[in-house]
Structures are given as structure tokens and as C-alpha cells.
């Protein structure tokens, strides 16, 4: 289905920065002979596709970025703004027959029924190049609250929550931006709800760190979660965003 098309400059900056810092993503880009990246469902204007290309080229100069939309008018308009190494084409979850090493699908599956997610994932994964990855995510209109799932050809790998910590009162504020596969699972007894409950508790216990700034409080929250046994992925201290990444098995709903 066509997306609503809403987008804006820097809306996906947190996901892009995470991609450029991810050792697994960088390894995939560097190992590919022809590192094709697909930006699926870029919206009315291609600004976030062009931004993705610029950011990825800082760590993988040879990358080719191809924006896909199923609306011919959006594709035609985007081609007028195309830059070297960035292309635009018609395509959906079948990825226009391309064999990308990375797919970014942001705010696309959000509008689909929950039961459609697994098939969409499988369709995209079947087109990946060896070692390829998919980022299925959702964010708010200005990109201050984001959540995404990283997948490989075998299925989900991890869940990441990312935000400007000044834009939240508690980590559970991010629940409204969970990817489609999890947003209806945030109820008592489900793993994602357990994670948010633990994060809110650790956030409250770390309130004293607020005197050093909201990012210091976020880092203290991560340490508290790790001490409590939550398998939190280590965060690069230089990363400007507040990020929480856990293995998919930590939050996977039943039978997914």
C-alpha cells in the first residue's frame, strides 16, 4: 500500500547514525562486491534517501542507494532530485528484483495489519544478498522517538529503542513508536511490556544522574538494566543518541 508520504529533513537521522556505527552493518557493507542499499517507501520527497546515502558513504564510499516507491508520481519526482550513486525506481516488498545488502523500511509496515508483517519480512529477506540485513522501524514526525527491528535472512536479530532523552518522561513513552510486530504486544505478561517496565524502573532510579544531563541518566539506566540481567548491547560512548538495543529473543512475542 502507498505510505502517507509524510517525511522531513533529518527525520531518520537516529536510525542512520545507528547503521553507520553498527559493526554488523558495516561488515555487511564492506564485504559486498556491489553494496546496494534499498530505501523502501521514502515518501513524497526523497530527502531521507539522499541523507541515507550521504551518511553511509562516510563508512562505505562505494555504496549505491536505491529508493523504492509504489507510487509512479513519487518516483518521477524523486528522479529529478537524484544525485550520483542514488537512484529511484518502482517497487515494493519484492524490492524490484534487486539483491541489496541492506534494506531500510521505515514507517512502512506501520500501516499494515499485524498479520501481514511476517510475510513482508519473508518477501524482503528472500531478496537479500548473502549477509544482507533489513531495518524495519517506526518514528515520530520529527525523529525524536524511534524503534526498529534488525533482521537478517533468518529473521529478527534485535530490537532498538532510540530517542532524544530530553523528549521523554520515561522510556515507555517510546512504546507508541514500536514496529507493527510489537506495538499490540505491549500488555502485561508480554516480553516487550516487561522490558519497558524494567527500563522505567531503572530510569526512575537513575534520576540523580540528571544533574549531569539526560544522556548521563540514560547511560546510568542502561547500566542498571545490565546489572539486573537484561542483555543490553553495549553502547558506543561517543554515540550522541540515547539507544537501547536488546536481542530479539528478549522481546519476541509468542510464535514469531
N, C-alpha and C positions, 0 to 999 in steps of 0.2 A: 504494500500500500504506500502511496506517496506520503512522506512526512509532512508535518505542518509547515516545515521550511524555515522556522524561526532559527536564527543564528546571530552571531555577532563577533566582532573582533575580540580575540583572546578568550572566548568562552570555554575553549577546551585546553587552555594552557596547562592546567594541573595534570591532566592525563598525558599531554605531550611531554611535559618535563619528566614525568614518571617513566615514560617509554625510553627517553634518552638516558636515564640513569639505571634502568633495569639491565643487569648483566645478561639475563636470558634473552631479552630483546636485542641487545647489542650483538650478542653472539650469533643470533639468527640472521641479522642484517649483514654481518661481516662474513658469514660462511656461505652466503648465497652468491652464485655466479652472476645472477641478474636480480638484484634486490628490488623486486616490485612490491610496492605498498599500495593497498586499496583503502580509500576513504569512502565508506559506504553511506549514502544518504546525507550528503553535505548540506542540503537545504537550498534556499532561494538564491543565495550568493555563495561563491566558493572560498570565502575568506579563510575559513578554518582549514581547508585543504591546502591552501598556499602556505599557511602558518605551519602546518604539519611538515610540509616538505622542507621549509627553511630550518626547522628545529632538528629534524632527523639528519639533515645533511651535515650538521656540526659533528655528528659522530659516525656517519656513514655517507661520505660525499657522493658515492655512486648511486644512491637510491633513486628510483623512479616512482613517483606518486601518481596514482590514477584515481580521480574522483568519479564515483558511480552514482547515478540517479535514474529513477524510472520515469521521470518527467522530461520529455524531449525539450521543452522550452527551457528548463533549468540547465540542461546540458548545453544547448546552443548559447545561452547567455554566458555560461562559465567559460566556454571555449574562447570567447572574446577577451577574457581576462587571464588566459593561460600564460604561464611562464615556462622557460626552458626546463625540461625534466618533469613537468606537470601536465597531465592530460586529463580529459574528461570524456566520459562515454556513458551510454545507456546500459543499465544493468541493475540487478537485484541480488538476492542471496546466492544466486548461481555465479556471481562475480564475473559475469560477462565472459566466462571461459578462461579467465586469467589464472595464473598459478602464483599467487602472491606469497611472500614470506611473512607478511603482516597485514592484518585487516583491522581497521578501526571502524566500529559501527556504534556511533554514539547517538542516543535519543532516537533510535530506530525501532527496536523491539518494544520499547515502552508502550507504543500504541497498539500492539498486537495482543491477542488473548494469551494467557499464561501457557495454555496447552500448545501453542504454536512455537514456543521458544526452542524446544528440543529439536524439532525438525529444521528450523532455521539454522541452529548451530551445526547440525549434521551436514546440511547442504553446503554451508561455508567451509566447514572443516574438510570436506571431500575435495575441495578445490585447492587447498593449501599446498605450497611447495614443501618438500621434506624439511622438518624442523620449524614449520610455519606456526604462527600464533594469531589469535584473534583477541581483540579488546571489545567487549560488549558493555557499554556503560550508559549512564544517565547523569545529567547535571541540571542545576538550576539555570535560569536565564542569563546570569552573569558569571557563571562558573565558579562560584564560591563554595558550593556544596556538590560533591561528585562521588559516585560509586561506580566501580566497574569490576567485571569478571575477566580474568585472563584465561584463555583456553588454548589447548593445542589440538592435534588431530584426534587425540583420545578422549577429549572432554575438558571440563573445567579444571583449572590448576589452582587458582587463588581468587580471593575477594579483596579489593582495596577500597577503603574509605579515605577520601581526601577533602580538605577544606581549608578555608581561611579561618583559623581558630577564633578570630575576632567576630566571626559571623554566626557563631553558635552559642547557645547557652549550655548545651550538653551534647556529647557525641550522638545520642539518639535523635537529635534534630536531623541527622543525615538519613534517617530511615525513609523519609518521603522521597528520596532520590535513589533508592535501591533499584537495581536492574529488575526487569519484569519477573525473572525467575524467582526472586526473593521477596518482592515487595508485599505480597499477600501472605508470606510466611512469618511475618514479624508479629507473632502472637505468643503468649506464654506457652512454654513447653517446646518451642521450636529452637533450633540451634542459633539462628540469627538473633532472635529475641534474647537468648542467654548472653550472646556476645555484647549486645547493646547494654543490657543490664549491668554486666561486669564493667564495661567501659564507662558508663555513667557513674558507677560507684567509685572507680579509680579516679575519674575526673574530679569528683567532689572531694576525694581525699587529697588531691593534689592542689587544692585551691591556694595553699600557701605559696606555691611557686608562681602565682600570678604577678607577684611583685617584680619578677624577672621577665615578664611578658607572657603572652598566651602560648607561644611556641615552647617556652620552657615548661609551661604547665602540661602541654601535650606530651612532651618527652617524658615528663615525670609519670604521666598516665600510662604511657607505653611500658615504662619500667615496672610499674605496679602490676599491670596485666601480665607481663612476663613472669614476675615473681609469683603470681597466682596460678601459673601453669598454662596460661593462654599462649599458644605458639606464634607469637608476634614476630614477623620478619624484621630483622634489624634495619633501621632507617639510616640513610646517609645523613650525617650531622649537617652537611652543607646544603641539603635539600631545603628550600625555603618553605615548602608546603607542609602542613600537618597531615601525615599519612599513617594509616594503619592497614597493614596487609597481613592476612592470615591464610593458611592453606584452605582450599575448598572443603576439605573434609571437616573442618571446624564448623562450617555454617551450612553444609549441604542439607537441603530438606529431604525427607524420606523419598526413596525411589527416584533420585535424579542423578 
